[in-house]
Amino acid sequence: MQIARTGYALPDGDYGRYNDLPFSPGYPMLLRALSAVSRLDPQVLRLPVSALLFAGGCVALGWVLRAFSRDHVRNNLAVLFAALWPGSLYFCTGYAEALYWPLLLLCIGCMLRRRWFAAAWLAAACWFTRTPAVVVVGTLAAAIVMDAFAARSREALLQGARRLCWAMPVAGLGLLGYVLMTRSAAGDWFAFSKAYVAWQPCQMLTQRSMTFRTVGDALLLFRDRPTLKIAVAWFLAAPVLVCARRRSMPALLTVFAAGVWLFFLANDWQLEPYHDTLRWLSVAFPLHWAVVDLLVRRSRWQRFALGGCWLLASASLYVWCVRLFVTRQWVS
């Protein structure tokens, strides 16, 4: 909200104090633009805009799935599972993921349809909205390379190299815009990396006086945090589900899901709270497709039983997380 209202700021030039520099500008800049047009405070616009973006993200997910699947029932189930997963709560609460999700899905959809120019600009918009979109940019590069090798010709390889030469700089404009905005406020090209709540490991006071580094820490140190266990279980299940169902989806989606998983393994896995794991893995929609694909290959009664249990559990956990959120309890 502070970025949407007044832009970036560094209180008294002190990186040690809480500030807004680590937060990417895409979503607050959207709110600021809408506020300028409507003359309404960004806080008033926040939830209605998020609701519209969430609905748009669900439509975009269906568009992505249609790029490789003509099974409308399976596609719709994947959209439903993604919408009801507890992590999707973050797409509806006026946070950066509200804008990131539809941008990400449109970008992946363009990659699957080989619309490289649009995919590059959407990747830039993703990076302008959330810095972990470096995974999206890497997926775009992988998609261009895989497409070039699939043609098995020298001309296709040269064409792929030329695409990389212009697509990567275009995608990099998103991060460049973010850096330029924070530099204008702090006078430092790498201000966001020095700011509070930045990417370096956060020292959290636990029973071991150290950050979480193992699954055991996550499960044993805070036994009264069941959402922590949900995040850890889904985190560990993600690569298993995707690898098990990789033949039913384009290789590009497997690359993207693996990139998201490895990003957290290398970065946020050591950080607490764990809400990042929940919300970012909910973005990795190939996982939801893998779940649906696993279910539809069962017999009819198993499909109804297992699918019904999954939907009931997801919806119940979603409502429960909302209740924790609105009562200001520790959701992560």
ZABA-561799 format. One record per residue (C-alpha): y, z, x; residue number from 0; residue in one letter. Coordinates in pm, 1 decimal, decimal comma. Last residue first. Example, Ala and Ser with C-alpha at 12.3 -4.5 7.8 and 13.67 -1.06 7.14 Angstrom:
2
{yy -106,0 zz 714,0 xx 1367,0 num 1 residu S}
{yy -450,0 zz 780,0 xx 1230,0 num 0 residu A}
***
This chain:
332
{yy -1971,2 zz 796,1 xx 212,6 num 331 residu S}
{yy -1870,1 zz 905,3 xx -137,3 num 330 residu V}
{yy -1717,3 zz 1238,4 xx -36,3 num 329 residu W}
{yy -1579,3 zz 1357,4 xx -367,7 num 328 residu Q}
{yy -1250,6 zz 1246,7 xx -515,8 num 327 residu R}
{yy -1368,0 zz 1283,3 xx -876,2 num 326 residu T}
{yy -1301,6 zz 910,7 xx -924,3 num 325 residu V}
{yy -1514,9 zz 821,2 xx -622,6 num 324 residu F}
{yy -1806,4 zz 1050,4 xx -698,1 num 323 residu L}
{yy -1822,4 zz 912,8 xx -1052,1 num 322 residu R}
{yy -1801,5 zz 556,4 xx -922,9 num 321 residu V}
{yy -2088,2 zz 631,0 xx -683,2 num 320 residu C}
{yy -2296,7 zz 761,1 xx -976,4 num 319 residu W}
{yy -2219,8 zz 455,0 xx -1186,7 num 318 residu V}
{yy -2328,3 zz 226,6 xx -900,4 num 317 residu Y}
{yy -2637,6 zz 437,2 xx -831,3 num 316 residu L}
{yy -2741,7 zz 406,1 xx -1195,4 num 315 residu S}
{yy -2671,8 zz 29,9 xx -1200,1 num 314 residu A}
{yy -2875,3 zz -22,6 xx -882,7 num 313 residu S}
{yy -3166,2 zz 192,9 xx -1001,2 num 312 residu A}
{yy -3176,2 zz 20,8 xx -1340,9 num 311 residu L}
{yy -3150,4 zz -324,3 xx -1183,0 num 310 residu L}
{yy -3427,8 zz -248,7 xx -933,5 num 309 residu W}
{yy -3652,1 zz -92,7 xx -1198,5 num 308 residu C}
{yy -3603,9 zz -392,0 xx -1426,8 num 307 residu G}
{yy -3680,9 zz -633,9 xx -1143,5 num 306 residu G}
{yy -3996,5 zz -442,0 xx -1052,5 num 305 residu L}
{yy -4126,5 zz -420,3 xx -1410,8 num 304 residu A}
{yy -4012,2 zz -761,1 xx -1532,0 num 303 residu F}
{yy -4133,6 zz -942,1 xx -1221,5 num 302 residu R}
{yy -4457,1 zz -742,7 xx -1214,1 num 301 residu Q}
{yy -4528,2 zz -838,2 xx -1575,5 num 300 residu W}
{yy -4465,3 zz -1206,9 xx -1498,2 num 299 residu R}
{yy -4668,6 zz -1220,4 xx -1177,9 num 298 residu S}
{yy -4478,8 zz -1190,1 xx -851,6 num 297 residu R}
{yy -4302,0 zz -1477,0 xx -674,7 num 296 residu R}
{yy -3982,0 zz -1409,3 xx -867,4 num 295 residu V}
{yy -3952,0 zz -1062,8 xx -711,5 num 294 residu L}
{yy -3940,6 zz -1163,0 xx -344,5 num 293 residu L}
{yy -3694,2 zz -1441,7 xx -418,0 num 292 residu D}
{yy -3471,8 zz -1192,6 xx -600,5 num 291 residu V}
{yy -3476,7 zz -951,4 xx -305,8 num 290 residu V}
{yy -3413,8 zz -1230,8 xx -55,4 num 289 residu A}
{yy -3119,1 zz -1358,3 xx -262,8 num 288 residu W}
{yy -2973,9 zz -1007,3 xx -254,8 num 287 residu H}
{yy -3011,1 zz -995,7 xx 122,3 num 286 residu L}
{yy -2854,1 zz -1339,5 xx 157,8 num 285 residu P}
{yy -2543,4 zz -1177,3 xx 1,2 num 284 residu F}
{yy -2434,1 zz -1003,6 xx 321,7 num 283 residu A}
{yy -2121,5 zz -868,3 xx 151,1 num 282 residu V}
{yy -2323,5 zz -573,1 xx 21,9 num 281 residu S}
{yy -2402,3 zz -508,5 xx 386,7 num 280 residu L}
{yy -2032,7 zz -470,1 xx 449,6 num 279 residu W}
{yy -1977,4 zz -223,7 xx 168,1 num 278 residu R}
{yy -2264,4 zz 8,9 xx 238,6 num 277 residu L}
{yy -2238,5 zz 6,2 xx 617,4 num 276 residu T}
{yy -1864,1 zz 66,6 xx 608,1 num 275 residu D}
{yy -1924,4 zz 362,8 xx 375,6 num 274 residu H}
{yy -2110,0 zz 528,6 xx 660,8 num 273 residu Y}
{yy -1841,7 zz 773,3 xx 764,0 num 272 residu P}
{yy -1898,9 zz 807,1 xx 1061,1 num 271 residu E}
{yy -1921,8 zz 562,6 xx 1347,6 num 270 residu L}
{yy -2206,6 zz 475,9 xx 1582,4 num 269 residu Q}
{yy -2353,8 zz 212,7 xx 1352,3 num 268 residu W}
{yy -2000,0 zz 74,5 xx 1320,4 num 267 residu D}
{yy -2016,7 zz -124,2 xx 1641,3 num 266 residu N}
{yy -2325,7 zz -281,9 xx 1801,3 num 265 residu A}
{yy -2568,3 zz -221,4 xx 1514,5 num 264 residu L}
{yy -2295,1 zz -303,0 xx 1269,4 num 263 residu F}
{yy -2229,5 zz -640,9 xx 1426,9 num 262 residu F}
{yy -2604,3 zz -699,6 xx 1461,5 num 261 residu L}
{yy -2654,0 zz -668,7 xx 1084,3 num 260 residu W}
{yy -2362,1 zz -896,5 xx 1002,2 num 259 residu V}
{yy -2481,4 zz -1156,6 xx 1253,4 num 258 residu G}
{yy -2837,2 zz -1140,0 xx 1121,4 num 257 residu A}
{yy -2708,8 zz -1205,2 xx 768,1 num 256 residu A}
{yy -2502,2 zz -1502,1 xx 890,3 num 255 residu F}
{yy -2785,9 zz -1654,7 xx 1091,3 num 254 residu V}
{yy -3024,1 zz -1614,6 xx 797,3 num 253 residu T}
{yy -2768,1 zz -1780,9 xx 573,5 num 252 residu L}
{yy -2735,0 zz -2076,6 xx 812,7 num 251 residu L}
{yy -3112,9 zz -2120,1 xx 825,0 num 250 residu A}
{yy -3096,0 zz -2236,3 xx 464,9 num 249 residu P}
{yy -3287,7 zz -2021,9 xx 214,1 num 248 residu M}
{yy -3646,7 zz -1992,8 xx 91,3 num 247 residu S}
{yy -3801,8 zz -2001,8 xx 438,7 num 246 residu R}
{yy -3607,7 zz -1691,9 xx 544,9 num 245 residu R}
{yy -3775,8 zz -1472,6 xx 285,0 num 244 residu R}
{yy -3956,1 zz -1224,5 xx 512,1 num 243 residu A}
{yy -3683,8 zz -1250,1 xx 776,6 num 242 residu C}
{yy -3413,1 zz -1164,3 xx 522,2 num 241 residu V}
{yy -3604,3 zz -872,2 xx 374,6 num 240 residu L}
{yy -3693,8 zz -720,7 xx 713,3 num 239 residu V}
{yy -3342,7 zz -772,7 xx 849,8 num 238 residu P}
{yy -3186,5 zz -583,9 xx 554,4 num 237 residu A}
{yy -3435,6 zz -299,2 xx 514,0 num 236 residu A}
{yy -3288,9 zz -87,5 xx 795,4 num 235 residu L}
{yy -2932,0 zz -113,6 xx 665,5 num 234 residu F}
{yy -3048,8 zz -64,5 xx 307,3 num 233 residu W}
{yy -3223,0 zz 260,7 xx 402,4 num 232 residu A}
{yy -2927,3 zz 379,8 xx 611,4 num 231 residu V}
{yy -2674,7 zz 312,9 xx 335,5 num 230 residu A}
{yy -2885,0 zz 481,6 xx 68,7 num 229 residu I}
{yy -2944,4 zz 779,9 xx 299,6 num 228 residu K}
{yy -2571,4 zz 825,3 xx 350,8 num 227 residu L}
{yy -2523,4 zz 804,6 xx -24,3 num 226 residu T}
{yy -2750,7 zz 1108,7 xx -44,7 num 225 residu P}
{yy -2502,3 zz 1328,8 xx 144,0 num 224 residu R}
{yy -2632,2 zz 1687,2 xx 112,9 num 223 residu D}
{yy -2875,2 zz 1638,9 xx 401,4 num 222 residu R}
{yy -2592,4 zz 1579,1 xx 644,5 num 221 residu F}
{yy -2727,2 zz 1624,5 xx 997,2 num 220 residu L}
{yy -3082,7 zz 1512,1 xx 921,7 num 219 residu L}
{yy -3066,5 zz 1156,2 xx 784,4 num 218 residu L}
{yy -2775,1 zz 1017,5 xx 984,5 num 217 residu A}
{yy -2873,1 zz 1197,3 xx 1303,7 num 216 residu D}
{yy -3231,1 zz 1075,2 xx 1271,1 num 215 residu G}
{yy -3111,0 zz 717,2 xx 1231,0 num 214 residu V}
{yy -2960,9 zz 750,7 xx 1575,1 num 213 residu T}
{yy -2620,2 zz 746,6 xx 1738,1 num 212 residu R}
{yy -2400,1 zz 947,8 xx 1504,5 num 211 residu F}
{yy -2097,9 zz 1068,8 xx 1698,5 num 210 residu T}
{yy -2099,7 zz 1390,1 xx 1896,9 num 209 residu M}
{yy -2043,3 zz 1762,5 xx 1853,6 num 208 residu S}
{yy -2419,7 zz 1811,2 xx 1801,4 num 207 residu R}
{yy -2382,6 zz 1990,3 xx 1468,0 num 206 residu Q}
{yy -2110,2 zz 1739,9 xx 1388,4 num 205 residu T}
{yy -1742,8 zz 1719,1 xx 1482,5 num 204 residu L}
{yy -1664,8 zz 1348,5 xx 1482,8 num 203 residu M}
{yy -1533,7 zz 1162,5 xx 1787,8 num 202 residu Q}
{yy -1446,6 zz 815,4 xx 1669,0 num 201 residu C}
{yy -1595,6 zz 524,3 xx 1865,7 num 200 residu P}
{yy -1329,0 zz 262,3 xx 1956,5 num 199 residu Q}
{yy -1250,4 zz 6,5 xx 1689,8 num 198 residu W}
{yy -926,8 zz 154,5 xx 1556,4 num 197 residu A}
{yy -882,8 zz 451,3 xx 1323,3 num 196 residu V}
{yy -561,3 zz 543,2 xx 1511,1 num 195 residu Y}
{yy -402,5 zz 253,6 xx 1693,9 num 194 residu A}
{yy -482,0 zz 125,4 xx 2039,8 num 193 residu K}
{yy -680,2 zz -183,3 xx 1930,9 num 192 residu S}
{yy -416,2 zz -268,5 xx 1669,0 num 191 residu F}
{yy -141,0 zz -278,7 xx 1932,5 num 190 residu A}
{yy -305,2 zz -552,9 xx 2134,7 num 189 residu F}
{yy -6,5 zz -789,0 xx 2161,7 num 188 residu W}
{yy 236,4 zz -498,1 xx 2190,2 num 187 residu D}
{yy 595,1 zz -491,7 xx 2062,1 num 186 residu G}
{yy 497,4 zz -246,2 xx 1787,7 num 185 residu A}
{yy 616,8 zz -408,1 xx 1464,7 num 184 residu A}
{yy 641,2 zz -771,5 xx 1574,2 num 183 residu S}
{yy 322,2 zz -725,2 xx 1772,7 num 182 residu R}
{yy 138,1 zz -614,5 xx 1458,4 num 181 residu T}
{yy 240,7 zz -934,3 xx 1281,8 num 180 residu M}
{yy 159,7 zz -1158,4 xx 1577,5 num 179 residu L}
{yy -184,7 zz -1000,2 xx 1616,3 num 178 residu V}
{yy -269,9 zz -1059,7 xx 1250,9 num 177 residu Y}
{yy -150,4 zz -1421,6 xx 1265,1 num 176 residu G}
{yy -355,7 zz -1479,2 xx 1580,6 num 175 residu L}
{yy -663,8 zz -1335,6 xx 1411,3 num 174 residu L}
{yy -633,6 zz -1584,3 xx 1126,7 num 173 residu G}
{yy -534,4 zz -1870,1 xx 1358,9 num 172 residu L}
{yy -870,7 zz -1835,3 xx 1532,1 num 171 residu G}
{yy -1041,3 zz -2032,3 xx 1255,3 num 170 residu A}
{yy -817,0 zz -2330,1 xx 1334,3 num 169 residu V}
{yy -883,4 zz -2290,2 xx 1706,9 num 168 residu P}
{yy -1261,2 zz -2282,8 xx 1637,3 num 167 residu M}
{yy -1258,2 zz -2587,4 xx 1408,8 num 166 residu A}
{yy -1075,5 zz -2821,9 xx 1648,4 num 165 residu W}
{yy -1300,3 zz -2815,3 xx 1955,2 num 164 residu C}
{yy -1608,5 zz -2726,9 xx 1749,3 num 163 residu L}
{yy -1571,4 zz -3046,4 xx 1548,3 num 162 residu R}
{yy -1543,8 zz -3252,1 xx 1868,4 num 161 residu R}
{yy -1864,2 zz -3096,1 xx 2000,1 num 160 residu A}
{yy -2039,8 zz -3172,6 xx 1670,7 num 159 residu G}
{yy -1927,3 zz -3536,6 xx 1687,2 num 158 residu Q}
{yy -2061,4 zz -3558,8 xx 2042,6 num 157 residu L}
{yy -2394,1 zz -3413,5 xx 1929,4 num 156 residu L}
{yy -2406,3 zz -3651,4 xx 1632,5 num 155 residu A}
{yy -2340,3 zz -3948,1 xx 1862,7 num 154 residu E}
{yy -2622,2 zz -3841,7 xx 2092,4 num 153 residu R}
{yy -2868,5 zz -3834,6 xx 1805,2 num 152 residu S}
{yy -3105,0 zz -3578,7 xx 1665,3 num 151 residu R}
{yy -2926,0 zz -3538,0 xx 1328,9 num 150 residu A}
{yy -3044,0 zz -3175,7 xx 1305,7 num 149 residu A}
{yy -2884,1 zz -3098,9 xx 1643,4 num 148 residu F}
{yy -2534,4 zz -3170,3 xx 1508,9 num 147 residu A}
{yy -2589,2 zz -2969,4 xx 1189,9 num 146 residu D}
{yy -2720,3 zz -2674,7 xx 1389,0 num 145 residu M}
{yy -2413,4 zz -2681,3 xx 1617,4 num 144 residu V}
{yy -2167,2 zz -2700,7 xx 1326,7 num 143 residu I}
{yy -2345,8 zz -2421,4 xx 1141,8 num 142 residu A}
{yy -2355,7 zz -2200,3 xx 1452,6 num 141 residu A}
{yy -1979,9 zz -2240,2 xx 1500,3 num 140 residu A}
{yy -1920,1 zz -2151,4 xx 1134,5 num 139 residu L}
{yy -2151,6 zz -1851,3 xx 1167,5 num 138 residu T}
{yy -1951,2 zz -1729,6 xx 1467,1 num 137 residu G}
{yy -1632,3 zz -1757,2 xx 1261,0 num 136 residu V}
{yy -1797,3 zz -1561,3 xx 979,5 num 135 residu V}
{yy -1913,2 zz -1290,9 xx 1223,3 num 134 residu V}
{yy -1557,3 zz -1266,8 xx 1360,2 num 133 residu V}
{yy -1488,9 zz -1178,9 xx 997,9 num 132 residu A}
{yy -1512,7 zz -820,2 xx 1127,6 num 131 residu P}
{yy -1128,5 zz -845,9 xx 1149,0 num 130 residu T}
{yy -1080,7 zz -840,8 xx 772,7 num 129 residu R}
{yy -816,7 zz -1037,6 xx 578,9 num 128 residu T}
{yy -666,1 zz -1263,2 xx 848,2 num 127 residu F}
{yy -1019,0 zz -1324,7 xx 976,9 num 126 residu W}
{yy -1127,9 zz -1432,3 xx 628,5 num 125 residu C}
{yy -824,6 zz -1661,3 xx 598,4 num 124 residu A}
{yy -916,1 zz -1820,7 xx 931,7 num 123 residu A}
{yy -1273,5 zz -1868,5 xx 807,9 num 122 residu A}
{yy -1128,4 zz -2032,5 xx 496,0 num 121 residu L}
{yy -931,4 zz -2270,7 xx 718,2 num 120 residu W}
{yy -1243,1 zz -2363,6 xx 916,3 num 119 residu A}
{yy -1458,0 zz -2403,1 xx 602,8 num 118 residu A}
{yy -1201,6 zz -2640,1 xx 446,2 num 117 residu A}
{yy -1213,3 zz -2866,1 xx 753,1 num 116 residu F}
{yy -1591,8 zz -2838,1 xx 785,5 num 115 residu W}
{yy -1694,9 zz -2950,2 xx 439,2 num 114 residu R}
{yy -2060,6 zz -2975,0 xx 537,8 num 113 residu R}
{yy -2184,4 zz -2866,4 xx 190,3 num 112 residu R}
{yy -2353,1 zz -2553,8 xx 331,5 num 111 residu L}
{yy -2040,1 zz -2486,1 xx 537,7 num 110 residu M}
{yy -1818,7 zz -2521,3 xx 229,5 num 109 residu C}
{yy -2029,7 zz -2267,6 xx 41,6 num 108 residu G}
{yy -2012,9 zz -2027,0 xx 336,3 num 107 residu I}
{yy -1631,3 zz -2047,4 xx 333,0 num 106 residu C}
{yy -1613,4 zz -2008,6 xx -44,6 num 105 residu L}
{yy -1836,0 zz -1700,3 xx -18,2 num 104 residu L}
{yy -1626,3 zz -1542,9 xx 257,6 num 103 residu L}
{yy -1299,1 zz -1605,7 xx 75,6 num 102 residu L}
{yy -1444,1 zz -1464,0 xx -247,7 num 101 residu P}
{yy -1558,5 zz -1145,4 xx -65,8 num 100 residu W}
{yy -1255,2 zz -1093,3 xx 160,2 num 99 residu Y}
{yy -1006,2 zz -1061,4 xx -123,6 num 98 residu L}
{yy -1161,5 zz -756,9 xx -290,0 num 97 residu A}
{yy -1299,2 zz -650,4 xx 50,6 num 96 residu E}
{yy -946,4 zz -544,0 xx 150,4 num 95 residu A}
{yy -949,4 zz -253,8 xx -97,5 num 94 residu Y}
{yy -822,9 zz -244,0 xx -454,0 num 93 residu G}
{yy -1120,7 zz -58,0 xx -594,0 num 92 residu T}
{yy -1332,8 zz -338,9 xx -739,5 num 91 residu C}
{yy -1476,0 zz -504,3 xx -427,8 num 90 residu F}
{yy -1558,0 zz -161,6 xx -278,7 num 89 residu Y}
{yy -1786,1 zz -82,4 xx -572,0 num 88 residu L}
{yy -1990,3 zz -381,5 xx -455,0 num 87 residu S}
{yy -2173,6 zz -137,0 xx -228,4 num 86 residu G}
{yy -2348,3 zz 13,5 xx -529,6 num 85 residu P}
{yy -2535,3 zz -315,9 xx -596,9 num 84 residu W}
{yy -2455,5 zz -425,9 xx -951,8 num 83 residu L}
{yy -2260,6 zz -741,1 xx -864,7 num 82 residu A}
{yy -2506,1 zz -850,5 xx -594,1 num 81 residu A}
{yy -2805,7 zz -803,3 xx -824,9 num 80 residu F}
{yy -2632,5 zz -998,7 xx -1101,4 num 79 residu L}
{yy -2538,1 zz -1284,4 xx -868,6 num 78 residu V}
{yy -2896,4 zz -1299,2 xx -736,8 num 77 residu A}
{yy -3026,8 zz -1295,3 xx -1093,7 num 76 residu L}
{yy -2797,3 zz -1585,5 xx -1181,3 num 75 residu N}
{yy -2928,5 zz -1790,5 xx -890,4 num 74 residu N}
{yy -3290,1 zz -1719,2 xx -979,6 num 73 residu R}
{yy -3232,4 zz -1821,6 xx -1339,9 num 72 residu V}
{yy -3037,5 zz -2130,4 xx -1233,0 num 71 residu H}
{yy -3315,2 zz -2261,0 xx -1006,9 num 70 residu D}
{yy -3139,5 zz -2561,1 xx -853,0 num 69 residu R}
{yy -3112,4 zz -2389,0 xx -514,7 num 68 residu S}
{yy -2943,3 zz -2502,4 xx -191,1 num 67 residu F}
{yy -2575,0 zz -2556,5 xx -268,8 num 66 residu A}
{yy -2626,0 zz -2392,4 xx -608,2 num 65 residu R}
{yy -2640,3 zz -2056,3 xx -431,1 num 64 residu L}
{yy -2288,9 zz -2099,9 xx -292,3 num 63 residu V}
{yy -2142,1 zz -2191,2 xx -630,8 num 62 residu W}
{yy -2309,7 zz -1885,9 xx -789,4 num 61 residu G}
{yy -2151,3 zz -1671,0 xx -520,6 num 60 residu L}
{yy -1812,4 zz -1830,2 xx -591,7 num 59 residu A}
{yy -1840,1 zz -1731,6 xx -958,7 num 58 residu V}
{yy -1918,2 zz -1371,9 xx -859,0 num 57 residu C}
{yy -1627,9 zz -1376,3 xx -612,1 num 56 residu G}
{yy -1390,6 zz -1502,3 xx -880,9 num 55 residu G}
{yy -1488,1 zz -1210,0 xx -1102,9 num 54 residu A}
{yy -1424,2 zz -975,1 xx -811,5 num 53 residu F}
{yy -1091,5 zz -1145,0 xx -737,2 num 52 residu L}
{yy -982,1 zz -1100,2 xx -1098,7 num 51 residu L}
{yy -1077,8 zz -731,6 xx -1092,8 num 50 residu A}
{yy -905,3 zz -681,3 xx -757,0 num 49 residu S}
{yy -584,4 zz -835,0 xx -892,7 num 48 residu V}
{yy -595,3 zz -605,0 xx -1196,2 num 47 residu P}
{yy -661,2 zz -305,3 xx -965,3 num 46 residu L}
{yy -375,0 zz -356,0 xx -718,8 num 45 residu R}
{yy -101,3 zz -496,6 xx -938,7 num 44 residu L}
{yy 42,3 zz -161,2 xx -1049,1 num 43 residu V}
{yy 20,4 zz -23,7 xx -694,2 num 42 residu Q}
{yy 195,3 zz -334,6 xx -565,2 num 41 residu P}
{yy 505,1 zz -242,9 xx -770,5 num 40 residu D}
{yy 603,8 zz -511,0 xx -1019,7 num 39 residu L}
{yy 884,3 zz -766,1 xx -968,3 num 38 residu R}
{yy 636,6 zz -1038,3 xx -1071,7 num 37 residu S}
{yy 708,4 zz -1286,5 xx -790,5 num 36 residu V}
{yy 785,5 zz -1036,2 xx -514,5 num 35 residu A}
{yy 495,8 zz -816,2 xx -624,3 num 34 residu S}
{yy 260,1 zz -1113,2 xx -614,8 num 33 residu L}
{yy 367,8 zz -1183,9 xx -257,1 num 32 residu A}
{yy 331,0 zz -819,9 xx -154,0 num 31 residu R}
{yy -11,4 zz -795,6 xx -315,6 num 30 residu L}
{yy -127,8 zz -1104,0 xx -124,9 num 29 residu L}
{yy 22,2 zz -961,5 xx 195,6 num 28 residu M}
{yy -168,3 zz -637,3 xx 135,2 num 27 residu P}
{yy -495,0 zz -835,2 xx 102,0 num 26 residu Y}
{yy -458,6 zz -1056,6 xx 406,8 num 25 residu G}
{yy -287,7 zz -813,6 xx 646,5 num 24 residu P}
{yy -573,1 zz -658,8 xx 844,7 num 23 residu S}
{yy -567,3 zz -281,1 xx 884,8 num 22 residu F}
{yy -561,4 zz -137,2 xx 1237,0 num 21 residu P}
{yy -178,2 zz -116,0 xx 1241,6 num 20 residu L}
{yy -140,1 zz 114,6 xx 940,0 num 19 residu D}
{yy -53,1 zz 436,5 xx 1121,5 num 18 residu N}
{yy -184,7 zz 788,0 xx 1178,6 num 17 residu Y}
{yy -31,8 zz 931,0 xx 1492,5 num 16 residu R}
{yy -179,2 zz 875,2 xx 1838,5 num 15 residu G}
{yy -25,0 zz 531,3 xx 1873,7 num 14 residu Y}
{yy 323,3 zz 686,8 xx 1879,2 num 13 residu D}
{yy 619,8 zz 450,6 xx 1857,8 num 12 residu G}
{yy 800,0 zz 696,2 xx 1631,0 num 11 residu D}
{yy 569,2 zz 593,0 xx 1345,3 num 10 residu P}
{yy 431,0 zz 243,1 xx 1417,1 num 9 residu L}
{yy 500,0 zz 22,0 xx 1116,1 num 8 residu A}
{yy 350,9 zz -286,7 xx 952,2 num 7 residu Y}
{yy 502,5 zz -425,6 xx 632,9 num 6 residu G}
{yy 720,1 zz -237,9 xx 382,3 num 5 residu T}
{yy 554,6 zz -249,3 xx 39,5 num 4 residu R}
{yy 226,7 zz -432,3 xx 96,1 num 3 residu A}
{yy 178,6 zz -269,9 xx 437,2 num 2 residu I}
{yy 237,2 zz 74,9 xx 286,2 num 1 residu Q}
{yy 0,0 zz 0,0 xx 0,0 num 0 residu M}
***
